[in-house]
Amino acid sequence: MSWFEAIPALTVAVLTVVLIGAPFAWAVGARGITFLGLSVASSVSAVALSSVVAPLVGMPWNLLAPFLVSLPLAAIGFALRRFFVLPPLPGPREWGSVFGWSLAAVALGGTLVAFSVLPAIVQADTPSQTYDAIFHLNAVQWVLDTGDASPINMTMSTPGSSGSFYPTPWHAIVALVVQLTGAGVVVATNAVAVATAAFVWPVACIFLARALFGPGHLALVLTGAMSAAFASFPIVLLGFGVLYPNLLAVALVPIALGLLVMALRQDSAATLKPVALWLLTAWVVLGMSIAHPNALFSLFALSAPLLVQACVVFVRRRRREPRSGGPIAAAVVALAAAFALEAFLWTRVATSDNAWLPDRPFLVSIAEAALAGPGNLTLGFAASIVVLTGVVITLFRRRLLWLSASWAVAVLLFAVANGGPEGALRDAITGLWYNDSFRLAALLPIVAVPLAVQGLLAIIRFAQRGADRILPGSRTPAATRGVSAAVAVALVAIAVAGTQLGNIQAARSNLAATYRMSDTSPLLGTAERDFLAEVGRIVPEGGVIAGNPWNGSSLVYAYTGRAALFPHVGGSYPQSYRDLAEGLAQGTPAACAAAAALGVDYVLDFGDRYVFAEDERADQYGGITAVEDSSVLTVVAEDAGLKLYEVTGCAAP
């Protein structure tokens, strides 16, 4: 399916992440780009909360569920408007030219991201050829089949368990797109991925920029351009893993950070009262955290310098006032409480799945992050020049000094994961991100984008002043404005061209490799995808198919809706599953008993080409892999070495 044919799915994906939260955003008084950003974040929060509540009240997952959260909250917000909205300030109206330039900036950033992503994915129905894609595609089908999108009920790959937390808002949103458009799971997944990368992310960056730089048109446009200037996000996370829930959660962090900036009165032009901003921050953080918990800790890390600077500024101002001891003490206590809460959660929330090892020396890792080429990425010299310029500017213009400190925190987190010595200290610092440098590299653009904008603004103003000195001083005001505009346009164009070369090109090529489908693709080849359609015609609804998940056969679930006994290469399966996986081809009593108990009537054999070549974990499925000599299984369909077997030789129990 071409991307042109997938336009309906793309459109619905964008509308889904806007319209669900729009009533609430409007009701609380958000306008302009603040309205758009809050609508997106509120949509995810409504999806997250409703996905938990819906199964508790017996409601199947559908579009009504998140609206049953969003609309009542909107009614409450509307009733409390007088406590939320500040009196209008003189200056540009949020729905006027500021919003127009904001939309233009979103379009610029989205177009640049789309130019990288769409040609790389090529076809809308091409799956990511990666380890985690198996789980995420099948999890969407699981939500559709069970009607349950709750993050505490995701037991697809842990059958028999009572459930544990797994971030499912991504899968819930993709399931809505499937329901609304009739698109297949793969098409809907790719549509939501593109919508997240090319719409949600630019909107979030511009939301933050509006809080940091005010309504200036140039800053907004530059932010749109710079949102597509860093390969480590969103392009890399579209290919690595593939980490769809992390992609969604990280894309929302700038919105939460922007709300914090406004709530702490560090913004350029807030339109909402502090009480509203704190409540909205909590609401957005709730959804972002359920979308993926490490986004919460990413926000903790990146906002720590902001909290410190806000406290310092407050104390300095109040020291000049009489009876300032109480407010100052309260501010210090609040800061200490915030850090204590962060420390408590940081030490209590952990994962044992943190086996990623260092890949580079520590100092090399710092240099790579500073030069916009973390990990195995090509260095992004153009992007790093403007970022480092922004860092220098903030050292002299202290209002945004915290932004440089936050960037330094992100650089250090990446360097610890990518180049720090193995041990308890490294686990304590970056274990919340699984010690995975790719996840931490994705945090760098959150603060690098506004720093790059700060740097570009300084460069453009310097160039404009230079033009004023070089050209005759007796020009008319109109001519002066024209020259300044021409300089700005020229430098914006140079910045766009410069940042889209180098590491963006390399990341685009890497992304294309992870979506390339051929007969030798590591997960699912062209012949295998075509054969799945035949399997769907043969196996009746309700049928259960056993297959080695490492060779891509488990994607039969996402493609046909026919249940895969092993829907993911990971997971925790009962012993009966293991008995079947190891002994069905030989017809062992334990395997045959398991087949009968689990309702397995078919085996899908895609051979021994695995998503990870020569991975020993794939050997656990010897009883359902390369089983052409089995007397227990009978071929019912085959093509190009791919075979569907029916279980016919097991004796009745």
C-alpha positions as CSV (number, residue, x, y, z in Angstrom):
1,M,0.0,0.0,0.0
2,S,1.4,3.4,-1.0
3,W,1.4,6.3,1.4
4,F,-1.0,8.1,-0.8
5,E,-3.5,5.2,-0.2
6,A,-2.8,5.5,3.5
7,I,-3.8,9.2,3.7
8,P,-7.1,8.3,5.4
9,A,-5.2,6.4,8.1
10,L,-2.7,9.2,8.6
11,T,-5.4,11.8,8.8
12,V,-7.4,9.8,11.3
13,A,-4.2,9.3,13.4
14,V,-3.6,13.0,13.6
15,L,-7.2,13.8,14.3
16,T,-7.3,11.1,17.0
17,V,-4.4,12.7,19.0
18,V,-6.0,16.1,18.7
19,L,-9.8,15.8,18.9
20,I,-10.0,13.6,22.0
21,G,-8.3,16.2,24.2
22,A,-9.5,19.3,22.3
23,P,-12.7,19.8,24.4
24,F,-10.7,19.9,27.6
25,A,-8.0,22.2,26.2
26,W,-10.6,24.6,25.0
27,A,-12.6,24.5,28.3
28,V,-9.7,25.4,30.5
29,G,-8.9,28.4,28.3
30,A,-5.9,27.3,26.2
31,R,-5.7,29.1,22.9
32,G,-3.4,29.1,19.9
33,I,-0.4,26.8,19.9
34,T,-1.1,26.2,23.7
35,F,-4.5,24.8,22.7
36,L,-3.0,22.6,20.1
37,G,-0.2,21.3,22.3
38,L,-2.5,20.7,25.3
39,S,-5.1,19.0,23.0
40,V,-2.4,16.5,21.9
41,A,-1.2,15.8,25.4
42,S,-4.7,15.6,26.9
43,S,-5.7,13.1,24.2
44,V,-3.0,10.8,25.3
45,S,-3.9,11.3,29.0
46,A,-7.6,10.6,28.3
47,V,-6.6,7.5,26.3
48,A,-4.3,6.4,29.2
49,L,-6.9,6.9,32.0
50,S,-9.8,5.5,30.1
51,S,-7.9,2.4,29.1
52,V,-7.5,1.6,32.8
53,V,-11.1,2.5,33.7
54,A,-12.9,0.9,30.7
55,P,-12.4,-2.8,31.6
56,L,-13.2,-2.1,35.3
57,V,-16.7,-1.0,34.2
58,G,-17.1,-3.7,31.5
59,M,-16.7,-1.3,28.6
60,P,-14.9,-2.6,25.5
61,W,-12.1,-0.4,24.0
62,N,-13.5,2.0,21.4
63,L,-13.5,5.8,20.7
64,L,-16.3,6.4,23.2
65,A,-14.1,5.4,26.1
66,P,-11.5,8.3,26.0
67,F,-14.3,10.8,25.2
68,L,-16.1,9.7,28.4
69,V,-13.0,10.9,30.2
70,S,-12.3,14.0,28.2
71,L,-15.8,15.5,28.0
72,P,-16.6,15.4,31.8
73,L,-13.2,16.9,32.5
74,A,-14.0,19.6,29.9
75,A,-17.2,20.3,31.7
76,I,-15.4,20.7,35.0
77,G,-12.8,22.8,33.4
78,F,-15.4,25.1,31.9
79,A,-17.1,25.5,35.2
80,L,-13.8,26.5,36.8
81,R,-12.7,28.9,34.0
82,R,-12.6,31.9,36.2
83,F,-10.0,30.2,38.4
84,F,-8.0,29.2,35.3
85,V,-7.7,32.0,32.8
86,L,-5.8,35.2,33.2
87,P,-7.2,38.5,32.0
88,P,-6.2,39.1,28.4
89,L,-2.9,40.9,28.0
90,P,-2.1,43.6,25.4
91,G,-0.2,42.2,22.5
92,P,-0.6,39.7,19.7
93,R,-3.7,37.5,20.0
94,E,-3.1,33.8,20.2
95,W,-5.5,33.0,17.4
96,G,-4.1,35.7,15.2
97,S,-0.8,35.8,13.4
98,V,1.0,34.0,16.3
99,F,-1.1,30.9,15.7
100,G,-0.7,31.2,11.9
101,W,3.1,31.3,12.3
102,S,2.9,28.4,14.8
103,L,1.0,26.3,12.3
104,A,3.5,27.2,9.6
105,A,6.3,26.1,11.9
106,V,4.5,22.8,12.6
107,A,4.1,22.3,8.9
108,L,7.8,23.1,8.2
109,G,9.0,20.7,10.9
110,G,6.5,18.0,10.0
111,T,7.4,18.2,6.3
112,L,11.1,17.9,7.0
113,V,10.5,14.9,9.2
114,A,8.1,13.3,6.7
115,F,10.7,13.7,3.9
116,S,13.0,11.6,6.0
117,V,10.5,9.0,7.3
118,L,8.1,8.3,4.4
119,P,10.7,7.4,1.8
120,A,12.5,5.2,4.3
121,I,9.4,3.2,5.2
122,V,8.5,3.2,1.4
123,Q,5.1,1.4,1.8
124,A,2.6,2.0,4.5
125,D,2.0,-1.7,5.0
126,T,5.7,-2.6,5.5
127,P,6.5,-3.6,9.1
128,S,9.6,-2.7,11.0
129,Q,12.0,-5.6,10.7
130,T,12.9,-5.4,14.4
131,Y,12.7,-7.5,17.6
132,D,10.1,-5.3,19.4
133,A,7.9,-4.9,16.3
134,I,6.6,-8.4,16.9
135,F,5.2,-7.5,20.2
136,H,3.8,-4.1,19.3
137,L,2.0,-5.2,16.2
138,N,0.5,-8.3,17.9
139,A,-0.4,-6.2,21.0
140,V,-2.6,-4.0,18.9
141,Q,-4.4,-7.1,17.5
142,W,-4.7,-8.3,21.1
143,V,-6.4,-5.0,22.2
144,L,-8.8,-5.4,19.2
145,D,-9.7,-9.0,20.1
146,T,-10.0,-8.6,23.8
147,G,-11.5,-5.1,23.9
148,D,-9.0,-4.4,26.7
149,A,-6.3,-1.7,26.4
150,S,-5.5,-1.5,30.1
151,P,-1.8,-1.2,30.9
152,I,-2.4,-3.6,33.9
153,N,-4.1,-6.3,31.8
154,M,-1.6,-6.7,29.0
155,T,-0.9,-10.4,29.4
156,M,-0.6,-11.3,25.8
157,S,2.9,-12.7,26.2
158,T,2.5,-13.7,29.8
159,P,-0.4,-16.1,29.6
160,G,-1.7,-17.3,33.0
161,S,-0.3,-14.3,34.9
162,S,-2.4,-11.9,36.9
163,G,-1.0,-9.0,35.0
164,S,1.6,-6.3,35.6
165,F,2.1,-2.8,34.3
166,Y,3.0,-2.4,30.6
167,P,2.6,0.9,28.8
168,T,-0.3,0.5,26.4
169,P,-1.6,4.0,25.3
170,W,0.3,3.5,22.0
171,H,-1.5,0.3,21.3
172,A,-4.8,1.8,22.4
173,I,-4.4,4.7,19.9
174,V,-3.4,2.4,17.0
175,A,-6.4,0.2,17.8
176,L,-8.7,3.2,17.5
177,V,-7.2,4.0,14.1
178,V,-7.9,0.4,13.0
179,Q,-11.4,0.6,14.2
180,L,-12.1,4.0,12.6
181,T,-10.5,3.3,9.2
182,G,-10.6,-0.4,8.7
183,A,-6.9,-0.3,8.0
184,G,-4.7,-3.2,8.9
185,V,-2.6,-3.3,12.1
186,V,0.6,-2.6,10.2
187,V,-0.8,0.3,8.3
188,A,-2.4,1.9,11.4
189,T,0.9,1.4,13.3
190,N,2.9,3.1,10.7
191,A,0.3,5.9,10.4
192,V,0.4,6.6,14.1
193,A,4.2,6.4,14.1
194,V,4.4,9.1,11.3
195,A,1.8,11.2,13.0
196,T,3.8,11.1,16.2
197,A,7.1,11.9,14.5
198,A,5.9,14.5,12.0
199,F,3.0,16.1,14.0
200,V,3.1,15.5,17.7
201,W,6.8,16.2,18.0
202,P,6.9,19.5,16.1
203,V,3.8,20.6,18.0
204,A,5.5,19.8,21.3
205,C,8.7,21.6,20.4
206,I,6.8,24.7,19.3
207,F,4.7,24.6,22.5
208,L,7.9,24.7,24.5
209,A,9.3,27.4,22.3
210,R,6.2,29.6,22.8
211,A,6.8,29.4,26.5
212,L,10.5,30.1,26.2
213,F,10.7,32.7,23.5
214,G,7.3,34.3,23.4
215,P,5.2,35.0,20.3
216,G,8.1,36.0,18.0
217,H,7.5,34.6,14.5
218,L,11.1,34.0,13.8
219,A,11.6,31.9,16.9
220,L,8.6,29.8,16.1
221,V,9.7,29.1,12.5
222,L,13.2,28.3,13.6
223,T,11.8,25.8,16.1
224,G,9.9,24.1,13.4
225,A,13.0,23.7,11.4
226,M,15.2,22.6,14.3
227,S,12.6,20.0,15.4
228,A,13.7,18.0,12.3
229,A,17.4,18.7,12.7
230,F,18.5,16.0,15.1
231,A,18.7,12.3,14.1
232,S,18.5,10.8,17.6
233,F,14.8,11.8,17.8
234,P,12.5,11.1,16.2
235,I,14.1,9.2,13.3
236,V,16.3,6.8,15.3
237,L,13.5,5.7,17.6
238,L,11.4,4.9,14.6
239,G,13.9,2.3,13.6
240,F,15.6,1.1,16.8
241,G,13.8,-1.4,18.9
242,V,11.3,-0.5,17.5
243,L,10.3,1.5,20.6
244,Y,6.9,2.8,19.7
245,P,5.7,3.6,23.3
246,N,8.9,5.4,24.0
247,L,8.5,7.4,20.8
248,L,5.1,8.6,21.9
249,A,6.1,9.4,25.5
250,V,9.3,11.3,24.6
251,A,7.4,13.3,22.0
252,L,5.2,14.6,24.8
253,V,8.0,15.6,27.2
254,P,8.5,19.2,25.7
255,I,4.8,19.9,26.4
256,A,5.2,18.9,30.1
257,L,8.4,20.9,30.3
258,G,6.7,23.9,28.7
259,L,3.9,23.7,31.2
260,L,6.4,23.6,34.0
261,V,8.1,26.7,32.6
262,M,4.8,28.5,32.6
263,A,3.8,27.3,36.0
264,L,7.1,28.5,37.5
265,R,6.5,31.9,35.8
266,Q,9.7,31.5,33.8
267,D,7.8,31.9,30.5
268,S,7.4,34.8,28.2
269,A,3.6,35.2,28.1
270,A,1.4,32.9,30.1
271,T,-2.3,33.0,29.5
272,L,-3.4,30.6,32.3
273,K,-3.2,31.1,36.1
274,P,-0.6,29.1,38.1
275,V,-3.2,26.9,39.7
276,A,-4.4,25.9,36.3
277,L,-0.9,25.3,35.0
278,W,0.0,23.0,37.9
279,L,-3.2,21.0,37.5
280,L,-2.6,20.8,33.7
281,T,1.0,19.7,34.3
282,A,-0.1,16.9,36.6
283,W,-2.7,15.8,34.0
284,V,-0.2,15.8,31.1
285,V,2.4,14.0,33.2
286,L,-0.1,11.3,34.1
287,G,-0.7,10.4,30.5
288,M,2.9,10.8,29.5
289,S,4.0,8.5,32.4
290,I,1.5,5.8,31.4
291,A,2.6,6.1,27.8
292,H,6.0,5.1,29.1
293,P,7.3,5.6,32.7
294,N,10.8,6.6,31.7
295,A,9.3,9.8,30.2
296,L,8.5,10.8,33.8
297,F,12.1,10.3,34.9
298,S,13.3,12.1,31.7
299,L,11.2,15.1,32.8
300,F,12.6,14.9,36.3
301,A,16.2,15.0,34.9
302,L,15.6,17.8,32.4
303,S,13.5,19.9,34.7
304,A,15.8,19.8,37.8
305,P,17.9,22.8,36.7
306,L,14.7,24.7,35.9
307,L,13.4,24.1,39.4
308,V,16.7,25.2,40.9
309,Q,16.8,28.4,38.8
310,A,13.2,29.2,39.6
311,C,13.8,28.9,43.3
312,V,16.9,31.0,43.1
313,V,15.1,33.8,41.2
314,F,12.2,33.7,43.6
315,V,14.5,34.0,46.6
316,R,16.5,36.9,45.1
317,R,13.3,38.8,44.4
318,R,11.7,38.2,47.7
319,R,14.8,39.1,49.7
320,R,14.2,42.8,48.7
321,E,10.8,42.7,50.2
322,P,9.7,43.0,53.9
323,R,8.6,39.9,55.7
324,S,10.1,37.7,53.1
325,G,11.3,34.9,55.4
326,G,8.1,32.8,55.1
327,P,7.8,32.8,51.3
328,I,11.5,32.1,50.9
329,A,11.4,29.2,53.4
330,A,8.3,27.8,51.6
331,A,10.1,28.0,48.2
332,V,13.2,26.2,49.6
333,V,11.0,23.5,51.2
334,A,9.1,23.1,48.0
335,L,12.3,22.6,46.1
336,A,13.6,20.1,48.6
337,A,10.3,18.2,48.6
338,A,10.4,18.0,44.8
339,F,13.9,16.6,44.8
340,A,13.0,14.2,47.6
341,L,10.0,12.9,45.6
342,E,12.2,12.5,42.6
343,A,14.8,10.7,44.5
344,F,12.2,8.4,46.2
345,L,10.7,7.4,42.8
346,W,14.1,7.1,41.2
347,T,15.3,4.6,43.7
348,R,12.0,2.7,44.0
349,V,11.1,2.3,40.3
350,A,13.7,0.1,38.6
351,T,14.0,-2.6,36.0
352,S,16.1,-5.7,36.0
353,D,16.2,-5.6,32.2
354,N,19.2,-3.3,32.1
355,A,21.8,-5.5,30.4
356,W,22.8,-2.9,27.7
357,L,26.6,-2.6,27.8
358,P,28.8,0.5,27.3
359,D,29.8,1.0,23.6
360,R,32.3,3.9,23.7
361,P,34.7,5.5,26.1
362,F,33.1,8.0,28.4
363,L,34.7,11.2,27.0
364,V,34.1,10.1,23.4
365,S,30.4,9.6,24.3
366,I,30.3,13.2,25.7
367,A,31.8,14.5,22.5
368,E,29.4,12.6,20.3
369,A,26.4,13.9,22.3
370,A,27.7,17.4,22.2
371,L,28.2,17.2,18.4
372,A,24.7,15.8,17.8
373,G,26.0,12.4,16.8
374,P,25.4,10.2,19.8
375,G,26.1,6.5,19.5
376,N,26.7,5.2,16.0
377,L,25.3,8.3,14.3
378,T,27.3,10.5,12.0
379,L,28.2,13.7,13.7
380,G,25.8,16.6,13.1
381,F,28.2,19.6,12.8
382,A,25.7,22.2,11.6
383,A,23.2,21.3,14.4
384,S,25.9,21.2,17.0
385,I,27.3,24.6,16.0
386,V,24.0,26.4,16.6
387,V,23.4,24.4,19.8
388,L,26.8,25.3,21.3
389,T,26.2,28.9,20.2
390,G,22.9,28.8,22.1
391,V,24.7,27.4,25.2
392,V,27.2,30.4,25.1
393,I,24.3,32.9,24.7
394,T,22.6,31.5,27.8
395,L,25.7,31.9,29.9
396,F,25.4,35.7,29.3
397,R,21.6,35.9,29.2
398,R,20.8,34.1,32.4
399,R,17.0,33.7,32.0
400,L,17.6,30.4,30.0
401,L,20.7,29.3,31.8
402,W,18.8,26.3,33.1
403,L,18.3,25.1,29.5
404,S,22.0,24.7,29.1
405,A,22.2,22.9,32.4
406,S,19.4,20.6,31.3
407,W,21.3,19.9,28.1
408,A,24.4,19.0,30.1
409,V,22.3,16.6,32.2
410,A,21.1,14.9,29.0
411,V,24.6,14.7,27.6
412,L,25.9,13.2,30.9
413,L,23.0,10.6,31.1
414,F,23.8,9.5,27.6
415,A,27.5,9.3,28.3
416,V,27.0,7.3,31.4
417,A,24.9,4.7,29.6
418,N,27.1,4.7,26.5
419,G,30.5,5.0,28.1
420,G,30.3,4.6,31.8
421,P,31.9,1.7,33.6
422,E,29.6,-1.2,34.3
423,G,28.4,-1.5,37.9
424,A,25.9,-0.4,40.5
425,L,26.5,3.3,40.0
426,R,25.8,3.1,36.2
427,D,22.6,1.1,37.0
428,A,21.5,3.6,39.6
429,I,21.9,6.5,37.2
430,T,20.6,5.1,33.9
431,G,19.0,1.8,34.8
432,L,15.5,3.4,34.5
433,W,16.2,3.6,30.8
434,Y,17.5,0.0,30.8
435,N,21.1,1.4,30.4
436,D,20.1,1.9,26.8
437,S,22.0,4.7,25.2
438,F,19.5,5.0,22.3
439,R,16.7,5.9,24.7
440,L,18.8,8.5,26.4
441,A,20.1,9.9,23.1
442,A,16.4,10.6,22.3
443,L,16.3,13.1,25.2
444,L,19.0,15.3,23.7
445,P,16.8,17.1,21.1
446,I,14.2,18.0,23.8
447,V,16.6,20.7,25.0
448,A,18.9,20.9,22.0
449,V,16.1,22.2,19.8
450,P,15.4,25.4,21.9
451,L,19.2,25.9,22.4
452,A,19.6,25.7,18.6
453,V,16.9,28.3,18.2
454,Q,18.6,30.5,20.7
455,G,21.8,30.2,18.8
456,L,20.3,30.9,15.5
457,L,18.4,33.9,16.8
458,A,21.8,35.3,17.9
459,I,23.5,34.5,14.6
460,I,20.6,36.1,12.6
461,R,20.6,39.2,14.7
462,F,24.4,39.5,14.4
463,A,24.1,39.2,10.6
464,Q,21.3,41.7,10.5
465,R,23.4,44.3,12.4
466,G,26.3,43.5,10.1
467,A,24.0,44.2,7.1
468,D,22.9,47.5,8.6
469,R,26.6,48.6,9.0
470,I,27.6,47.5,5.5
471,L,24.7,49.0,3.6
472,P,24.0,52.7,3.4
473,G,22.5,54.1,6.6
474,S,19.9,56.4,4.9
475,R,17.6,53.6,3.8
476,T,13.9,53.9,4.5
477,P,12.4,51.9,7.4
478,A,10.7,49.6,4.8
479,A,14.0,48.9,3.1
480,T,15.6,48.2,6.5
481,R,12.9,45.7,7.3
482,G,13.3,44.1,3.9
483,V,17.0,43.6,4.3
484,S,16.5,42.2,7.8
485,A,13.8,39.8,6.5
486,A,16.0,38.7,3.6
487,V,18.9,38.0,6.0
488,A,16.6,36.0,8.2
489,V,15.2,34.0,5.3
490,A,18.6,33.3,3.9
491,L,20.0,32.1,7.2
492,V,16.9,30.0,8.0
493,A,17.3,28.3,4.6
494,I,21.0,27.7,5.2
495,A,20.2,26.2,8.6
496,V,17.6,23.9,7.2
497,A,19.9,22.8,4.4
498,G,22.9,22.3,6.7
499,T,21.0,20.3,9.4
500,Q,19.3,18.0,6.8
501,L,22.7,16.8,5.6
502,G,25.2,14.5,7.4
503,N,23.6,12.6,10.3
504,I,20.0,13.1,9.1
505,Q,20.9,11.5,5.8
506,A,22.7,8.6,7.6
507,A,19.8,8.1,10.0
508,R,17.4,8.1,7.0
509,S,19.5,5.3,5.4
510,N,19.5,3.3,8.6
511,L,15.8,3.7,9.0
512,A,15.2,2.5,5.5
513,A,17.3,-0.6,6.2
514,T,15.0,-1.5,9.2
515,Y,11.9,-1.3,7.0
516,R,13.3,-2.8,3.8
517,M,11.2,-5.8,2.8
518,S,12.6,-8.5,0.5
519,D,12.9,-12.3,0.5
520,T,15.9,-12.0,2.8
521,S,14.4,-9.6,5.4
522,P,15.3,-10.7,8.9
523,L,11.7,-10.7,10.3
524,L,9.2,-10.9,7.5
525,G,10.0,-11.2,3.8
526,T,7.8,-10.5,0.9
527,A,6.9,-14.2,0.3
528,E,6.2,-14.7,4.0
529,R,3.8,-11.7,4.0
530,D,2.0,-13.0,1.0
531,F,1.8,-16.5,2.5
532,L,0.1,-15.1,5.7
533,A,-2.9,-14.1,3.6
534,E,-3.2,-17.8,2.5
535,V,-2.9,-18.9,6.1
536,G,-5.8,-16.5,7.0
537,R,-8.0,-18.2,4.4
538,I,-7.3,-21.7,5.6
539,V,-7.2,-21.4,9.4
540,P,-10.7,-20.7,10.7
541,E,-11.5,-17.9,13.1
542,G,-10.7,-19.0,16.6
543,G,-7.9,-21.2,15.4
544,V,-4.6,-21.2,17.3
545,I,-1.3,-21.4,15.4
546,A,2.1,-22.4,16.9
547,G,5.2,-21.0,15.3
548,N,8.7,-20.0,16.2
549,P,8.3,-16.2,17.0
550,W,12.0,-15.6,16.0
551,N,11.3,-16.3,12.3
552,G,8.4,-13.9,12.1
553,S,5.6,-16.5,11.9
554,S,4.0,-15.1,15.0
555,L,3.0,-12.0,13.0
556,V,0.2,-14.2,11.6
557,Y,-1.8,-12.7,14.5
558,A,-1.3,-9.1,13.5
559,Y,-1.9,-9.9,9.8
560,T,-4.8,-12.3,10.0
561,G,-6.3,-12.2,13.5
562,R,-5.6,-15.9,13.9
563,A,-4.1,-16.4,17.4
564,A,-0.4,-17.1,17.6
565,L,0.5,-19.3,20.6
566,F,3.8,-17.4,20.9
567,P,3.0,-13.8,20.1
568,H,6.4,-12.5,21.0
569,V,10.0,-13.7,21.2
570,G,10.1,-12.6,24.8
571,G,7.5,-13.3,27.5
572,S,6.9,-15.8,30.2
573,Y,5.1,-18.9,29.0
574,P,3.9,-21.8,31.2
575,Q,5.6,-25.2,31.0
576,S,2.9,-26.6,28.7
577,Y,3.8,-24.0,26.1
578,R,7.5,-25.1,26.4
579,D,6.6,-28.7,26.1
580,L,4.8,-28.1,22.8
581,A,7.5,-25.8,21.5
582,E,10.2,-28.5,22.1
583,G,8.4,-31.7,21.3
584,L,5.4,-31.3,19.0
585,A,7.3,-32.5,15.8
586,Q,8.3,-35.6,17.7
587,G,4.8,-36.1,19.0
588,T,5.9,-36.4,22.6
589,P,3.0,-37.1,25.1
590,A,3.6,-33.8,26.8
591,A,3.6,-31.8,23.6
592,C,0.4,-33.5,22.3
593,A,-1.3,-33.0,25.6
594,A,-0.4,-29.3,25.5
595,A,-1.6,-29.0,21.9
596,A,-5.0,-30.4,22.9
597,A,-5.3,-28.3,26.0
598,L,-4.2,-25.1,24.2
599,G,-6.3,-25.7,21.1
600,V,-3.3,-25.7,18.8
601,D,-4.4,-27.3,15.4
602,Y,-1.8,-25.7,13.2
603,V,2.0,-25.1,12.9
604,L,3.4,-22.3,10.8
605,D,7.0,-22.9,9.8
606,F,9.0,-20.1,8.3
607,G,12.3,-21.9,8.7
608,D,15.4,-20.7,10.6
609,R,16.0,-17.2,9.3
610,Y,15.6,-15.2,12.6
611,V,15.2,-11.6,13.5
612,F,18.5,-12.0,15.3
613,A,20.7,-14.3,13.4
614,E,22.1,-17.3,15.3
615,D,20.4,-16.4,18.6
616,E,20.4,-19.3,20.9
617,R,17.0,-18.4,22.3
618,A,15.4,-19.4,19.0
619,D,16.5,-23.0,19.7
620,Q,13.8,-23.4,22.3
621,Y,11.3,-23.9,19.5
622,G,12.9,-26.9,17.9
623,G,9.6,-28.8,17.9
624,I,7.9,-26.3,15.6
625,T,10.8,-25.2,13.4
626,A,12.0,-27.0,10.3
627,V,9.6,-29.9,10.9
628,E,9.3,-31.3,7.4
629,D,10.1,-34.8,8.6
630,S,7.5,-34.9,11.3
631,S,4.9,-37.7,11.2
632,V,2.7,-35.8,13.5
633,L,2.2,-32.8,11.2
634,T,0.6,-32.7,7.7
635,V,1.2,-30.0,5.2
636,V,-1.9,-28.1,4.2
637,A,-0.3,-25.2,2.3
638,E,3.2,-24.4,1.2
639,D,5.0,-21.9,-1.0
640,A,8.7,-21.1,-1.5
641,G,9.7,-23.3,1.4
642,L,7.1,-21.8,3.8
643,K,4.7,-24.3,5.2
644,L,1.5,-24.5,7.1
645,Y,0.9,-27.8,8.9
646,E,-2.1,-29.3,10.6
647,V,-1.6,-31.3,13.7
648,T,-2.9,-34.7,12.7
649,G,-0.7,-37.4,14.4
650,C,-1.2,-36.7,18.1
651,A,-3.2,-39.5,19.7
652,A,-6.3,-38.5,21.5
653,P,-5.8,-38.0,25.2
